[in-house]
Amino acid sequence: MRYFVAFSYFGKSYHGWQKQPNALTVQQVMEESFSILLRQPVELMGAGRTDAGVHAKQMYAHFEVDGLEDREDLCYRMNAFLPDDIAIGGIFEVPNEAHARFDALERTYEYWVVQEKSPFLMDSAHYIKFKLDLDKMNEAASLLMNYTDFECFSKSNTDVKTYLCKLKQAEWTIRGNVLVFTISADRFLRNMVRAIVGTLVEVGLGKSTLVDVEEIINSKDRSKAGVSVPAKGLYLTKVSYPSHIKLNS
């Protein structure tokens, strides 16, 4: 049988989601935990991959096992077994052809910026001490919605076949003392969100204009975009699936 697992993690201690030969990753920790508790090898296919230090408030992966009778009990045992920075939210039986990555319709990320130094947010938000013009940053963010080719924000030397992404949302809001950039799309390129935020921050600091942003996007040149902001402020917050994949039972 095939199952989806919903989970979240704080990424500080991990070299991203995807397994790597010489680094600790979320996938490695979860697969080892599942395999021990179920007494059979378990391989997870994630909805996507997050880079080192990036967090996930909602993430999904699928796996196949035989003889899983009590999903609620397995959630309880997994949460007791896993380290404190990874949590299981639920395990759901899905159709055998359901795919955590390829069936995902939309993903949403948030990036957190603080303008006042806070010891309590040092691992979860990017501190920028110079005043940012939020209105200008939102004007620049709205320009993104006019484009689909985001090669200028993609990490260089990747093996992607297309740089096209359909954006559904891109805006800055204020949440308490945190500036939150929310962006949704059908897919994201590697390093894309952090590069976009870095570019928008330059607009907020008065170092770039709206015209500059359009020129950057049209250039398709990563070197012309802003620097990537630190991973610690980035959160995967939502992954959406079609209705036939029921993840609320």
C-alpha positions in Angstrom: 0.0 0.0 0.0 1.1 3.6 -0.7 0.8 6.2 2.0 1.5 10.0 2.3 3.1 11.3 5.5 2.7 14.9 6.5 5.5 16.4 8.5 7.3 19.5 9.5 10.9 20.3 10.6 13.2 23.1 11.7 16.1 22.9 9.3 19.0 24.3 11.3 20.6 21.0 12.0 20.1 19.5 8.6 21.8 19.7 5.2 18.4 20.0 3.5 15.7 17.3 2.8 17.4 15.1 0.3 19.8 12.3 1.3 23.5 13.0 0.8 26.6 10.8 1.2 28.4 12.8 3.9 25.8 15.0 5.5 22.8 14.7 7.9 19.4 15.2 6.1 15.8 15.1 7.1 15.1 12.3 4.6 17.8 10.1 6.1 16.6 10.6 9.7 13.0 9.9 8.8 13.7 6.8 6.6 15.9 5.3 9.4 13.1 5.9 11.9 10.3 4.4 9.8 12.5 1.4 8.9 13.3 0.7 12.6 9.7 1.0 13.8 8.2 -0.9 10.9 11.0 -3.5 10.8 11.2 -3.2 7.0 13.1 -0.9 4.6 11.2 2.3 4.0 12.1 4.8 1.2 10.5 8.3 1.1 9.8 10.4 -2.0 9.4 14.0 -0.9 7.2 16.7 -2.4 10.4 18.6 -3.2 13.8 19.3 -1.7 14.7 22.1 0.6 18.3 23.4 0.9 20.5 23.2 4.0 19.0 25.3 6.9 15.6 25.8 5.3 12.5 24.9 7.4 9.2 23.3 6.5 5.9 23.9 8.2 4.1 21.5 5.9 5.9 18.9 3.8 4.7 15.6 2.3 6.4 12.4 1.2 5.0 9.1 0.0 6.2 5.6 0.9 5.1 2.0 0.4 4.9 -0.7 3.1 3.0 -3.9 3.8 0.9 -4.5 6.9 0.4 -1.0 8.2 -2.7 -1.5 10.5 -2.7 1.5 12.8 -1.6 4.8 11.2 -2.4 6.8 14.3 -0.2 4.6 16.5 2.6 4.8 14.0 2.4 8.7 14.1 2.6 8.5 17.9 5.6 6.2 17.9 7.4 8.2 15.1 7.0 11.4 17.1 8.4 9.7 20.2 11.3 8.3 18.2 12.3 11.3 16.0 14.4 14.2 17.3 12.6 17.3 18.5 13.1 19.3 15.3 11.0 16.9 13.2 7.3 16.2 13.7 4.8 13.9 12.0 1.4 15.5 11.4 -0.4 12.5 9.9 -0.2 9.4 7.7 -2.8 8.9 4.9 -3.6 6.0 2.7 -3.6 7.2 -0.9 -4.1 5.6 -4.4 -1.1 3.5 -5.5 -0.3 5.9 -8.3 -0.3 9.0 -6.1 3.1 10.8 -6.2 4.2 13.3 -3.5 6.3 15.3 -5.9 4.7 15.0 -9.4 1.0 15.3 -8.2 1.7 18.5 -6.2 -0.3 21.4 -7.8 1.1 24.3 -5.9 3.7 25.1 -3.2 3.9 28.1 -0.9 7.0 29.6 0.8 7.4 32.3 3.3 10.5 34.3 4.0 10.9 36.1 7.4 12.8 39.4 7.8 13.1 41.3 11.1 14.2 44.9 11.4 15.0 44.8 15.1 17.6 42.5 16.5 16.1 39.7 18.5 17.9 36.8 20.2 14.7 34.7 19.9 14.6 35.0 16.1 18.2 34.6 15.3 17.8 31.1 13.9 14.4 31.7 12.3 14.5 35.1 10.6 16.9 37.3 8.6 17.9 40.5 10.5 18.3 43.6 8.3 19.1 46.7 10.4 18.6 49.2 7.6 15.1 50.5 7.1 13.2 48.8 4.2 10.6 50.5 2.0 7.8 47.8 2.2 5.7 49.6 -0.4 8.4 49.6 -3.0 9.2 46.0 -2.2 5.5 45.1 -2.9 5.5 47.1 -6.1 8.6 45.1 -7.2 7.0 41.8 -6.0 3.9 42.5 -8.1 6.1 42.8 -11.2 7.0 39.1 -10.8 3.4 38.2 -11.6 3.9 39.4 -15.2 6.6 36.8 -15.9 6.9 33.0 -16.2 10.7 32.6 -17.0 12.7 33.0 -13.8 16.1 31.8 -15.0 17.7 34.9 -13.4 16.8 33.6 -10.0 17.9 30.0 -10.5 21.0 28.5 -9.0 23.6 28.1 -11.8 24.6 24.7 -13.2 21.4 22.9 -12.4 19.9 20.1 -14.5 16.5 21.6 -14.9 14.9 21.4 -18.3 12.8 24.5 -18.0 12.9 27.7 -16.0 9.2 28.4 -16.4 7.1 28.8 -13.2 3.5 29.9 -12.8 3.3 32.3 -9.9 0.0 32.6 -8.0 1.1 35.0 -5.2 4.0 37.3 -4.4 3.6 39.8 -1.6 5.0 41.3 1.6 3.0 41.6 4.8 3.7 42.5 8.4 3.1 39.9 11.0 3.8 41.3 14.4 7.4 42.4 14.3 8.2 40.2 11.3 8.1 41.2 7.6 6.8 38.1 5.7 7.2 37.5 2.0 4.8 34.9 0.7 5.1 33.4 -2.7 3.1 30.6 -4.3 3.7 28.8 -7.6 3.2 25.5 -9.3 7.0 24.8 -9.0 10.2 26.5 -7.9 13.7 26.5 -9.1 16.7 25.8 -6.8 17.5 28.9 -4.7 14.7 30.8 -6.5 12.9 32.2 -3.4 16.1 33.3 -1.7 17.3 35.1 -4.8 14.0 36.8 -5.3 14.0 38.0 -1.7 17.6 39.3 -2.1 16.5 41.2 -5.2 13.4 42.7 -3.5 15.5 43.7 -0.5 17.8 45.7 -2.7 14.7 47.6 -3.9 13.6 48.1 -0.3 17.0 49.6 0.5 16.9 51.9 -2.5 19.8 50.2 -4.3 17.6 49.0 -7.2 14.6 50.3 -9.0 11.5 48.7 -10.4 13.0 49.2 -13.9 16.1 47.3 -12.6 13.9 44.4 -11.5 12.4 44.0 -15.0 15.8 44.3 -16.6 17.1 41.5 -14.3 14.2 39.2 -15.1 14.6 39.8 -18.8 18.3 39.3 -18.7 18.0 35.6 -17.5 21.3 36.2 -15.9 21.7 35.1 -12.2 24.7 37.4 -11.7 22.5 40.5 -12.2 20.0 39.5 -9.5 20.4 40.2 -5.8 22.4 38.0 -3.5 20.7 35.0 -1.9 19.4 35.8 1.6 20.3 33.3 4.4 18.4 30.0 4.4 17.3 30.4 8.1 14.5 32.8 7.1 12.9 30.5 4.5 9.9 28.2 5.2 8.0 25.8 3.0 4.5 26.4 4.4 2.0 24.6 2.1 1.9 21.9 -0.5 -1.5 21.4 -2.4 -2.7 18.3 -4.1 -5.7 17.4 -6.3 -8.9 16.3 -4.5 -8.5 12.6 -5.2 -5.5 12.5 -2.9 -7.3 12.9 0.4 -5.0 14.2 3.1 -7.5 15.2 5.8 -8.9 11.8 6.9 
